[in-house]
């Protein structure tokens, strides 16, 4: 029998020049330096409960392998998904993430396909996905050096409740005034192409080489036959959202762990033989792949997102840039 059990992770707050000082949309804190991201399931994320408290997620993945990460994970000793909250006061740099092949070419384990669920968006908030129709890579590279690259991006209005799919190779950025839940491959490889004159290093050559003009990035289009609770499915992740007013029972496949993220309210995760785990808005609980089942009970009310790995062949989601 495994030593693993559902565990609460301590968020890692990452300072970014485009971030916010008031995190109260999610957390009850105001900070001196701008925070852009809260990383929930990174290799350095620490366990907060039970016998494994103070251990790091990456260490547990290397020790317990498939018991934690599941049989669907590409790497047996690497936790497969990174989940974050993003808080933007200003535009992020214009950037691109390579796909698996391009990342492995430079010695990284995997690329970075991601998705964004829009929790909050001020009126007029936008993201940019890809280039405007007809713009070529040489034209875009020239616009970077001429300090006008943002004019060639395809800007899209965003609203709360929308899910956006960002395939690796898509040039992109996020405007100010949004709070996102990001689910991605567990990689931090980013090529910064343009930063509005801010004095940060650019990786133009690598970034242009990683760009794809025909990626499937965009707002995820819902089909009539889709499970209403499933926000997006791709070959890298499945993301669901549920609003609970009573307890539910959930089974865990050996193929994948479950990541539970509270986006409103609080809840309790219960599994046989271990102490219950309480988590609240802004926190994540990981249920290892070897835990066969658990119950999730709201404390009054809970809105929760669940991230996992799909099994079998899954096509890229249908999207639109409209």
C-alpha positions as CSV (number, residue, x, y, z in Angstrom):
1,X,0.0,0.0,0.0
2,X,1.3,3.4,-1.0
3,X,2.4,6.1,1.5
4,X,0.7,8.7,-0.6
5,X,-2.5,10.6,0.2
6,X,-4.3,13.8,-0.9
7,X,-2.1,16.7,0.0
8,X,-2.4,20.5,0.2
9,X,0.2,22.5,-1.5
10,X,1.6,25.9,-0.4
11,X,1.4,28.5,-3.2
12,X,4.6,30.1,-4.5
13,X,4.2,33.8,-5.1
14,X,6.2,35.1,-8.0
15,X,7.1,38.8,-8.4
16,X,6.6,40.3,-11.9
17,X,6.8,43.9,-13.1
18,X,3.4,43.6,-14.7
19,X,1.7,42.1,-11.6
20,X,-0.5,43.5,-8.8
21,X,0.0,44.5,-5.2
22,X,-3.6,43.7,-4.2
23,X,-4.2,40.0,-4.4
24,X,-7.6,40.1,-2.6
25,X,-9.5,38.9,-5.6
26,X,-8.1,35.5,-4.6
27,X,-6.0,35.9,-1.5
28,X,-6.4,38.0,1.6
29,X,-3.2,39.9,1.3
30,X,-1.7,43.2,-0.1
31,X,2.0,43.1,-0.9
32,X,4.8,45.7,-1.4
33,X,6.2,44.3,-4.6
34,X,3.9,43.4,-7.6
35,X,3.0,39.7,-7.7
36,X,2.1,38.3,-11.2
37,X,1.7,34.6,-10.5
38,X,0.8,32.1,-7.8
39,X,2.3,28.7,-8.7
40,X,0.3,25.9,-7.2
41,X,1.9,22.6,-8.5
42,X,5.5,23.4,-9.4
43,X,8.5,21.1,-8.5
44,X,9.3,23.4,-5.6
45,X,5.8,23.5,-4.2
46,X,5.8,22.2,-0.5
47,X,3.3,19.9,1.0
48,X,1.4,21.4,3.9
49,X,-0.3,18.4,5.6
50,X,0.3,14.9,6.8
51,X,3.5,12.8,7.2
52,X,5.0,14.3,4.0
53,X,4.6,17.9,5.2
54,X,7.5,20.1,4.1
55,X,8.5,17.8,1.3
56,X,8.5,19.2,-2.3
57,X,6.3,18.0,-5.1
58,X,9.3,17.4,-7.4
59,X,11.0,15.2,-4.8
60,X,7.9,13.1,-4.3
61,X,7.6,12.6,-8.1
62,X,11.1,11.3,-8.2
63,X,10.5,9.0,-5.2
64,X,7.0,7.6,-5.9
65,X,7.0,8.0,-9.7
66,X,3.9,6.5,-11.3
67,X,2.1,6.2,-8.0
68,X,2.0,10.0,-8.0
69,X,2.1,11.1,-11.6
70,X,0.1,8.3,-13.2
71,X,0.6,6.1,-16.2
72,X,-0.5,8.7,-18.7
73,X,2.4,11.1,-17.8
74,X,5.1,11.3,-20.4
75,X,7.9,11.2,-17.7
76,X,7.6,8.7,-14.8
77,X,9.4,11.0,-12.3
78,X,8.1,14.4,-13.2
79,X,4.8,15.9,-12.1
80,X,3.0,16.5,-15.4
81,X,0.9,19.7,-14.9
82,X,1.7,23.2,-13.6
83,X,-1.3,25.2,-12.4
84,X,-1.1,28.9,-11.7
85,X,-3.1,32.0,-10.9
86,X,-2.1,35.0,-13.0
87,X,-2.8,38.6,-11.9
88,X,-2.1,41.4,-14.5
89,X,-2.0,45.1,-13.9
90,X,-0.1,45.8,-17.2
91,X,0.7,43.9,-20.4
92,X,3.0,40.9,-20.2
93,X,5.9,40.7,-22.6
94,X,5.2,39.3,-26.0
95,X,6.4,35.7,-25.9
96,X,6.3,32.2,-27.3
97,X,6.8,28.7,-25.9
98,X,8.3,26.0,-28.0
99,X,6.6,22.7,-28.7
100,X,8.0,19.4,-27.3
101,X,10.4,18.8,-30.3
102,X,11.8,22.3,-30.2
103,X,12.2,22.2,-26.4
104,X,14.0,18.9,-26.5
105,X,16.3,20.2,-29.2
106,X,17.7,22.7,-26.6
107,X,17.9,20.2,-23.8
108,X,14.5,20.8,-22.1
109,X,12.2,17.9,-21.2
110,X,9.1,19.2,-22.9
111,X,7.5,22.3,-24.4
112,X,4.6,24.3,-23.1
113,X,1.1,24.1,-24.3
114,X,-1.3,25.9,-21.9
115,X,-4.8,27.1,-21.4
116,X,-6.3,30.1,-19.6
117,X,-9.6,30.2,-17.7
118,X,-10.8,33.8,-17.2
119,X,-11.8,34.3,-13.6
120,X,-12.0,38.1,-13.8
121,X,-11.6,40.7,-16.5
122,X,-12.1,44.4,-16.4
123,X,-14.1,46.0,-19.2
124,X,-12.0,46.1,-22.4
125,X,-9.5,43.5,-21.2
126,X,-7.7,41.7,-24.0
127,X,-5.1,39.0,-24.8
128,X,-3.2,38.6,-28.0
129,X,-3.0,35.2,-29.7
130,X,-1.0,34.9,-32.9
131,X,-0.3,37.5,-35.6
132,X,-2.8,39.4,-37.7
133,X,-3.8,37.7,-40.9
134,X,-1.1,38.0,-43.6
135,X,1.7,39.0,-41.4
136,X,4.9,37.1,-42.1
137,X,7.6,36.0,-39.7
138,X,10.2,38.4,-41.3
139,X,7.7,41.3,-41.0
140,X,7.1,40.5,-37.4
141,X,10.8,40.2,-36.6
142,X,11.4,43.6,-38.2
143,X,8.5,45.1,-36.1
144,X,10.3,43.9,-33.0
145,X,13.4,45.9,-33.8
146,X,11.3,48.9,-34.8
147,X,9.5,48.8,-31.5
148,X,6.0,48.2,-32.9
149,X,5.5,44.5,-32.6
150,X,2.3,44.7,-30.5
151,X,0.6,46.4,-33.6
152,X,0.9,43.2,-35.6
153,X,-0.6,40.9,-32.9
154,X,-4.2,39.6,-33.1
155,X,-5.9,41.1,-30.0
156,X,-9.0,39.5,-28.6
157,X,-11.4,40.8,-26.0
158,X,-11.9,38.4,-23.0
159,X,-14.7,38.0,-20.5
160,X,-15.1,36.0,-17.2
161,X,-16.0,32.4,-17.8
162,X,-14.2,32.0,-21.1
163,X,-11.5,29.3,-21.7
164,X,-8.6,30.0,-24.1
165,X,-6.3,27.4,-25.5
166,X,-2.8,28.4,-26.3
167,X,-0.9,25.8,-28.3
168,X,2.9,25.8,-28.1
169,X,4.4,27.9,-30.9
170,X,1.7,30.6,-30.6
171,X,3.1,34.1,-30.1
172,X,1.0,35.7,-27.3
173,X,0.6,38.1,-24.5
174,X,-1.9,39.0,-21.8
175,X,-3.2,42.6,-21.2
176,X,-3.8,44.2,-17.9
177,X,-6.9,43.8,-15.7
178,X,-7.4,40.1,-15.7
179,X,-7.2,37.2,-13.3
180,X,-6.6,33.8,-15.0
181,X,-6.2,30.2,-14.0
182,X,-3.5,28.7,-16.1
183,X,-3.0,25.0,-16.7
184,X,0.0,24.0,-18.7
185,X,2.6,21.4,-19.4
186,X,5.1,21.3,-16.5
187,X,7.7,23.5,-18.1
188,X,9.0,27.1,-17.6
189,X,10.6,27.5,-21.0
190,X,9.7,30.9,-22.5
191,X,11.2,33.0,-25.3
192,X,10.6,36.7,-24.7
193,X,10.3,38.5,-28.1
194,X,9.2,42.0,-27.2
195,X,8.7,44.0,-23.9
196,X,7.6,47.5,-24.8
197,X,11.0,49.0,-24.0
198,X,11.3,47.5,-20.5
199,X,15.0,46.6,-19.8
200,X,14.6,42.8,-19.9
201,X,16.5,40.3,-22.0
202,X,14.9,39.2,-25.3
203,X,15.4,35.8,-27.0
204,X,14.4,36.9,-30.5
205,X,16.3,34.3,-32.6
206,X,15.0,31.3,-30.5
207,X,11.5,32.8,-30.3
208,X,11.1,33.3,-34.1
209,X,12.3,29.8,-34.7
210,X,9.7,28.4,-32.3
211,X,6.8,30.4,-33.7
212,X,4.0,28.7,-35.7
213,X,1.6,30.8,-37.9
214,X,-1.1,28.2,-38.0
215,X,-1.6,27.1,-34.4
216,X,-5.1,26.3,-33.0
217,X,-5.0,28.9,-30.3
218,X,-8.2,30.7,-29.5
219,X,-11.3,30.7,-27.3
220,X,-12.5,27.1,-26.8
221,X,-15.8,26.5,-28.7
222,X,-18.4,24.4,-26.8
223,X,-20.2,21.6,-28.7
224,X,-23.7,20.6,-27.9
225,X,-22.7,17.1,-26.9
226,X,-19.9,18.2,-24.5
227,X,-20.0,17.6,-20.8
228,X,-21.0,21.0,-19.4
229,X,-18.5,20.6,-16.7
230,X,-15.5,20.1,-19.0
231,X,-13.9,23.4,-20.1
232,X,-11.2,22.0,-22.4
233,X,-9.6,18.7,-23.4
234,X,-6.4,18.4,-25.3
235,X,-3.6,15.8,-25.5
236,X,-1.9,17.5,-22.6
237,X,-4.7,18.2,-20.1
238,X,-8.3,18.1,-19.2
239,X,-9.8,21.0,-17.2
240,X,-13.2,20.8,-15.5
241,X,-15.2,23.2,-13.3
242,X,-18.0,22.4,-10.9
243,X,-20.1,24.3,-8.4
244,X,-20.9,22.1,-5.4
245,X,-23.6,22.6,-2.8
246,X,-23.3,19.0,-1.5
247,X,-20.7,16.2,-1.4
248,X,-19.6,14.2,-4.4
249,X,-17.7,10.9,-4.8
250,X,-14.8,10.8,-7.3
251,X,-12.8,7.9,-8.7
252,X,-9.1,8.4,-9.6
253,X,-7.7,6.4,-12.6
254,X,-4.2,5.1,-12.2
255,X,-3.5,7.1,-15.4
256,X,-3.5,10.5,-13.8
257,X,-3.5,12.4,-10.5
258,X,-6.3,15.0,-9.9
259,X,-5.5,18.6,-9.1
260,X,-8.3,20.4,-7.2
261,X,-8.2,24.2,-7.2
262,X,-10.8,26.2,-5.2
263,X,-11.8,29.3,-7.1
264,X,-14.7,30.2,-4.7
265,X,-15.5,29.1,-1.2
266,X,-13.9,26.2,0.6
267,X,-14.0,22.4,0.7
268,X,-12.8,19.2,2.3
269,X,-11.2,16.3,0.6
270,X,-11.7,12.9,2.3
271,X,-10.0,9.6,1.5
272,X,-10.0,6.3,3.4
273,X,-7.4,6.0,6.2
274,X,-6.1,9.6,6.2
275,X,-7.0,12.9,7.8
276,X,-9.4,15.1,5.8
277,X,-7.8,18.0,3.9
278,X,-9.4,21.4,4.0
279,X,-8.7,23.9,1.2
280,X,-10.0,27.4,0.4
281,X,-10.0,29.8,-2.5
282,X,-6.6,30.1,-4.1
283,X,-5.3,26.7,-2.8
284,X,-4.8,23.4,-4.5
285,X,-5.0,19.8,-3.4
286,X,-3.3,17.0,-5.3
287,X,-4.9,13.6,-5.2
288,X,-2.1,11.1,-6.3
289,X,-2.9,8.6,-9.1
290,X,-2.6,5.7,-6.7
291,X,-5.5,6.9,-4.5
292,X,-8.5,5.1,-5.9
293,X,-11.2,7.4,-4.7
294,X,-12.1,10.4,-2.6
295,X,-15.0,12.5,-1.6
296,X,-15.2,16.3,-2.0
297,X,-17.4,18.1,0.4
298,X,-18.1,21.8,0.2
299,X,-18.0,24.0,3.3
300,X,-21.3,25.7,2.6
301,X,-20.5,26.2,-1.0
302,X,-17.5,25.4,-3.3
303,X,-16.6,26.2,-6.9
304,X,-13.7,24.0,-7.9
305,X,-11.6,23.3,-10.9
306,X,-10.1,19.9,-11.5
307,X,-7.1,19.3,-13.8
308,X,-6.0,15.8,-15.0
309,X,-4.3,14.0,-17.9
310,X,-6.5,12.6,-20.7
311,X,-6.1,9.0,-21.8
312,X,-6.0,7.8,-25.4
313,X,-5.9,10.0,-28.4
314,X,-7.4,13.5,-27.9
315,X,-7.6,16.0,-30.7
316,X,-6.9,19.7,-30.2
317,X,-10.0,21.6,-29.1
318,X,-12.1,23.6,-31.5
319,X,-11.3,27.3,-31.1
320,X,-12.2,30.7,-32.5
321,X,-10.5,34.0,-32.5
322,X,-13.8,35.9,-32.9
